[in-house]
Amino acid sequence: MITTLAFFAAGLLQSSPTAIEHVDVIPAHRNVVLQDQTVFLENGRIVALAPSAGVEVPDGCQTIDGAGKYLVPGYVDSHAHFPGTDAADIPVELYLQMMVEAGVTRLRCMRL
């Protein structure tokens, strides 16, 4: 099973610099997989990316083990129907959690 890391929520809640170690990165602009990378995040944004073998994570940096996982750009759902107006709708918090777990980091809602 392929596991994808979704870091939208982590970026919003991030309180200290973070390093995702040993993760395979699939960039949006090239048809490659960058294997065994360390990705540095600050304030919810990627600030550096380098092969894990040549990187030393600074003290005080939170680390996440990304071994066996992939880091991909967030997906966009450009035709989402936000819950909340129908009796059978699920809670908004659950809907957003499901989107993040699926890798969706941006929604274009057709109704509110």
Buried (B, 14 or more C-beta within 10 A) or exposed (E): EEEEBBBBBBBEEBEEBBBBBBBBBBEEEEEEEBEBBBBBBBEBEBEEBEEBEEBEBEEEBBEBEBEEBBBBEBBEBEEBBBBEEEEEEEEEEEBBEEBBEEBBBEBEEEEE
